[in-house]
Amino acid sequence: MVKSKASTVEEYLAELPDDRREIIAEVRKMILEHLPAGYQESVNWGMITYEIPLERYPNTYNGQPLGYVALAAQKNHYALYLLGVYGDSEQEAALRKAYAEAGKRLDMGKSCLRFRKLEDLLMEPVAQIVASTPPDAMIALYEASRRR
């Protein structure tokens, strides 16, 4: 699946073949267990997203909720978007160090961590990153980036 047309998480999961659904469900479980209070789970941009609702922070450049984490089953891989890593060089350095110490290849764009199987994703360091940024801190990162 490249981009889902689902409007709910349940619809998104139902679109996936069983083997891909299991992997997305496992990563989703980790995210939900570590996600700070104040984010909402939804489907946006064709993927499962964890966002600050517009009711909490409406001042975004595009009128969309402020994203924090997103999860998608792409055509040839899975993608975990860690927008806090994109805005925080310390988080990026910690992620790169964790992969280097584990001897695993880090396949990452600006904020997109790509993996082909669950074993390729370092769950514990990613869980720590997910847990590390409450909504107020994410808003501060976003506002700092807009001032640059």
C-alpha positions in Angstrom: 0.0 0.0 0.0 1.4 3.3 -1.0 -1.2 5.7 0.4 -4.3 4.6 2.2 -7.7 6.1 1.6 -8.9 5.0 5.1 -10.4 7.5 7.4 -10.0 5.5 10.7 -7.2 3.5 12.1 -9.4 0.4 12.0 -10.0 0.9 8.3 -6.3 1.4 7.7 -5.4 -1.8 9.5 -8.2 -3.7 7.7 -6.7 -2.8 4.3 -3.4 -4.5 5.1 -2.6 -8.2 4.4 -2.3 -10.2 7.6 1.5 -10.3 7.8 1.8 -6.5 7.2 -1.0 -5.8 9.7 0.8 -7.8 12.4 3.9 -5.6 12.0 2.0 -2.3 11.9 0.0 -3.5 15.0 3.1 -4.3 16.9 4.7 -0.9 16.2 1.4 0.8 16.9 1.2 -0.9 20.3 4.7 0.3 21.2 3.8 3.9 20.2 0.5 3.9 22.2 2.3 2.5 25.3 4.9 5.3 25.2 3.0 8.2 23.7 2.8 11.2 26.1 -0.7 12.4 27.0 -2.1 15.1 24.8 -1.5 13.5 21.4 -4.4 12.0 19.4 -4.2 9.0 17.1 -5.9 9.4 13.7 -5.4 8.8 10.0 -3.9 11.7 8.1 -1.7 11.9 5.0 -2.7 8.3 4.2 -1.1 6.9 7.3 -1.7 6.4 11.1 -0.7 9.6 12.8 -0.1 10.9 16.3 -0.8 14.6 16.4 -1.6 17.6 18.6 -5.2 18.3 17.9 -6.1 21.7 16.3 -8.2 22.5 19.3 -5.0 22.4 21.4 -2.7 24.1 18.8 -4.4 25.6 15.8 -1.5 27.8 14.6 0.1 25.4 12.1 1.5 26.6 8.7 -0.9 24.3 6.8 -4.0 24.2 9.0 -3.4 20.5 9.8 -2.8 19.1 13.3 0.8 19.3 14.4 2.3 15.9 13.7 4.6 14.1 16.1 4.8 10.4 14.9 3.3 8.7 11.9 3.3 5.0 10.9 2.7 3.6 7.4 3.0 0.4 5.4 4.6 1.5 2.2 4.9 -0.6 -1.0 8.4 -2.1 -0.2 8.9 -1.1 3.4 7.4 0.2 6.6 7.9 3.9 7.5 8.0 5.4 11.0 8.0 9.2 10.8 9.6 10.7 14.0 9.1 14.4 13.6 10.7 15.1 16.9 14.0 13.6 15.6 13.7 15.9 12.6 13.5 18.9 14.9 15.9 17.8 17.7 19.5 17.0 16.8 20.1 15.3 20.2 17.3 12.8 19.5 18.7 12.1 16.0 22.2 11.6 17.5 20.8 9.2 20.1 19.0 7.2 17.4 22.0 7.0 15.2 24.2 5.9 18.2 21.6 3.2 19.1 21.7 1.7 15.6 25.5 1.9 15.4 25.9 0.2 18.8 23.4 -2.5 17.8 25.3 -3.1 14.5 22.2 -2.4 12.5 21.8 -0.3 9.4 19.9 2.9 9.9 17.7 3.6 6.9 16.5 7.1 7.6 15.5 10.2 5.7 15.0 13.5 7.4 12.4 12.1 9.7 11.4 8.8 8.1 12.8 5.6 9.6 12.4 2.8 7.1 12.4 -0.9 7.9 11.5 -4.0 6.0 10.8 -6.4 9.0 10.2 -5.8 12.7 13.7 -7.1 13.6 15.1 -4.1 11.7 13.4 -1.6 14.0 15.1 -1.0 17.4 11.9 -0.8 19.5 13.5 0.3 22.8 15.3 3.3 21.5 12.4 4.3 19.3 10.0 3.9 22.3 12.3 6.2 24.3 12.1 8.8 21.6 8.4 8.5 21.3 8.1 9.0 25.1 10.5 11.9 25.2 8.5 14.8 23.8 5.3 15.9 25.4 3.0 18.1 23.3 4.3 21.4 24.9 7.9 20.5 24.0 6.8 19.5 20.4 5.0 22.9 20.1 8.2 24.6 21.2 10.3 22.7 18.7 7.8 23.6 15.9 7.7 27.3 16.9 11.5 27.4 17.0 11.7 25.9 13.5 9.3 28.5 12.2 11.4 31.3 13.5 14.5 30.2 11.6 
